[in-house]
Every structure is written in structure tokens, then in C-alpha cells.
Amino acid sequence: MIRKLAPAAVAALVTFGMVGPAQAVVVNIDPGTLGESFTERRFAFTELDGQPADGSTVTLDVVFSPKPLVATPGAGGGAIGISARLVFSGAVPTPDRPPDGFLSDENGNRILDAAFLSRGNRDSNEVELGLFFLDLPSSLLFHGVRMNLPMPMAGATTLESASIFVSGEGVALTVGVQQLPEPASLALFGLGLLGLGVAVRRRR
């Protein structure tokens, strides 16, 4: 499936248009129950509802919080696809510019760039733009994704709804299985070790 998207990626890179002022939207989504695994999931958000298709660029910061998402590839590797699906009030052209993006760890550090781009109209008023990440590490803990989504140059229509889709190909996506210990828990653990050491000294 990923290889089929390569021609669309090349076309997206060749067609580079002018866009208006940039806007930023943070999309905080809950990936699900701790320990739950899935291959594809849809997350709707309303921050862009009513946005005019005026050619401006909207940057989406997709943040999986407070539970990080862990992607574990199979023996033959795999890929993660993260796409934004935009539904407009009327027919819209394909956006003038491809999105770009990266994966970051739980601290927001950039760790993996997007390798493939995909875009295209699913039907007359729906546009889907996607980022695909290949050559994944053995276990990838990521915190968020940044996507630059250009609005099509059709100011007579507005965005009615938007969704984020997360999917894995040959990858198990699991919710929060590698959560880091909280500082308070570490402090209690340290006090326990200290108390154990004092008890051992007294017994000697």
C-alpha cells in the first residue's frame, strides 16, 4: 500500500503553490485504554470547523496525551500512517502544497521524519492528506506529530469537519505500555531503599 502512494507523493512535491498566513492548532487526542492495541483508529476534532478554504496554511500539532502511543514493528519492519481527513461544504480542489511532519518522543524531541507523503480527493468535497513513517526502530514511543495542512484555494467553501486517522502496516500500535514512573513514585521508592539500608545497619 505504501509503495502505491509514491507517485502521489512526487506529484505533491512538484505542485507547489502559494499559501496565505499560517495558523496553528493543537489537537490533543486520547489514543484509548492503557495497554489496548489497534491497527487503525479515527480521532475527530472540532478546532478547524468553519475554517474558510482561503489558501492559508494550518499547522496541526497532534499530541497523544497523557498516555503515549508505542509502535512496535514486526520482524519484517512496518510503517505508521497518520492522516488528516478534511470535509468541506462544497467541492474543493486538491491542496496546493504537501504536508510535512515528524514523530517526537514523550518530551517533544524530534526523532523520525516523514518518509512518504500522500494526498488526494476521496470524493468531491473530501480531502485526505497523510504522512507515512518507514524504517521504524524496534520500539517507537512517540508523543506527537506536526502536520502542515494547506487549505485549498477556494474561499467560497468552509471546512465542515476534520479527523485524524492513525494506522499501522505491519506495526502493532499499543497505548501507553512504556509510561515513565512519576517523580513522586520514584521518591517513595528511594525512601524505601533508604529505610531498608538503615534497618540492615541496625541489625548488624
N, C-alpha and C positions, 0 to 999 in steps of 0.2 A: 504493500500500500504506500509506503514512504517513497519508493522509487517513482511511483506514478505521479507524485507531486512535484518532482524536479522540474518538468517543463513549465509548470505554473510558476515555480519559484523564479526561473530565468526570465519569464515574461514580466513578472512583477518587478524584477530589478531593472529591466530595460525601460519600462514605462515609469518615468519619474516625473511627477507633476509638482506644481507649486501649491502650497497649502497656507492657510492663514495662521493666526496666533495659536500657540499651544496652550492646552488646558491639561490639568492633572486631576485624576480621580483615583482614590484608594479604594479598592474592592476587598473588604475583609470577608472571607468565607470560612465556614466551619466544614472541614472535609468529612466529618462523620464521627462515629463512636470509636473510642480508643481501641486499637487492635483490629478494627474492621478493615477488610481488603476489598478492592474493587478494580475493574478494568476500565470502566468509563462512568463519569458522573457529571451531571449538569448543575450549575450554580447560577441562578438568576439574580440580577441586581438591578436596582432602580435609579442609580445615581445619574444615568445618562438619559432617562426618559424625558422626552421633549426637546432634546438637543437638535438644533437645526442642522441639516446637511449643507453646511456653508463652506466646506473646504478646510475647516480648521483641523488641527491635529490634537487628538485626545490621548494622553498617556495614561494607561491603566497600570497601577501597581497592584497586582493580585497577591494578596497576603494570606497564607494559610495559617491562621492563628486561632487560639493559643496552642493548638496541637499541630506539630509539624507533620509533614507527609513524607514517608520513606518510600523510595522506589528501588526495588531490588530486581535487577535483570536476571534472566535465566542463563543457562550455560552458553547459549548462542548469542548473548547480548540482547539488545532491545532498544526501544525508543519511547519517549514520552511526547505526547501531543497535547498542547494547550491552545485552545482556540476561542475566539470571541465571535458569537453569532449575533448579528445586528439585524433587527426587523424594522423597516421604515414604513411610513404611512403611504408611500406610493413607490412607483418604480424608480430605482436609482441605478446609476452606472457603477461599474467596478471602481473601487477607490484608486486614486492616482499614485499611491505610494505604498510599498510593502511595509508590514510591521517589522519591528526587530525586538529582540528580547534576550533575557538571560535568566538562569536559575541562581538563587543565592542560598546560603546556609541559614541556620536559625538566627545568626547575628546580622544578617543582611549582606554578608560578603559575597561578591560575585564569584561564582565557581565554575559555571558552564554556559557558554554562548549557544544561541540557537544555530543549528546547522542547516535546516531547511525552512523555507517559507512557503506558505500556501495561501491562496486567496481565490475567490470566485463567487459568483451568484448562485445560490442554491435554487432560487426561483426569482420571480420578477421583483420582489420587494425585500429579499433577504440576502445578506452578505455575510460570508464567513471568512475570517482571517485566522491563520494558525501558525504556531511556532512548533518546530519539531526538534528534539534534542536527541542526538545519537551518541555512540561511544560512551555510554554511561559508566560511572565507576561501579564497583561491585555492590555497594550500597550507598545510595544518594539521599541525604537528608536535606530537603530544601524548604525555604521559608517563604519565598515569593517569586513572582515573575513580573517583569516590566514589559509592557507591550505598547508600542506607538501605533495608534489606530487613526488613520486619516479619514475624515468624513468626506463622502463623495461630493463633488461639485454640483449640487442640486438643491439650492436654497429653498425651493418650494415645498420640500418634504421635511419631515422631522423623524427622529428616532422614536419608535414606539416602545421597544423593549430590547434588552441586551442580556446575554447569558455567556457564562464561561463554561467550556467543556474541557474536562481533564480525562485523558485516556492513555492507556499503556499498550504497547505492542511488544509482546514477549517480556513484559515487565509486570511484577506484582506491586501494586500501589497499596500501602498499608498506612493506617492513620496512627501517628504518634507512638510507634513502638520503641523509639530511642529517645524518649524525653530525658532531659538532663535533670539531676537532682536539684531541688530548690535549695537556696542558701541556708534556710532555717533547718532543713533536714540534714545538711552537711554539718552544721554547727552542733546539732544534737548527737550526731554520730561521733564527732570529735570529742564532745564532753563524755560520752560513754567510754571511749577508749582511754581518756584521761583518768576516769574513775576506776577503770579496770587496772590501770597501771599503779595507782595509789594502793588499791587493795592487795595487789601482788607484793608490793614493797612492804606493807604492814605485816603480811603473813610471813615474809622472810625474817 
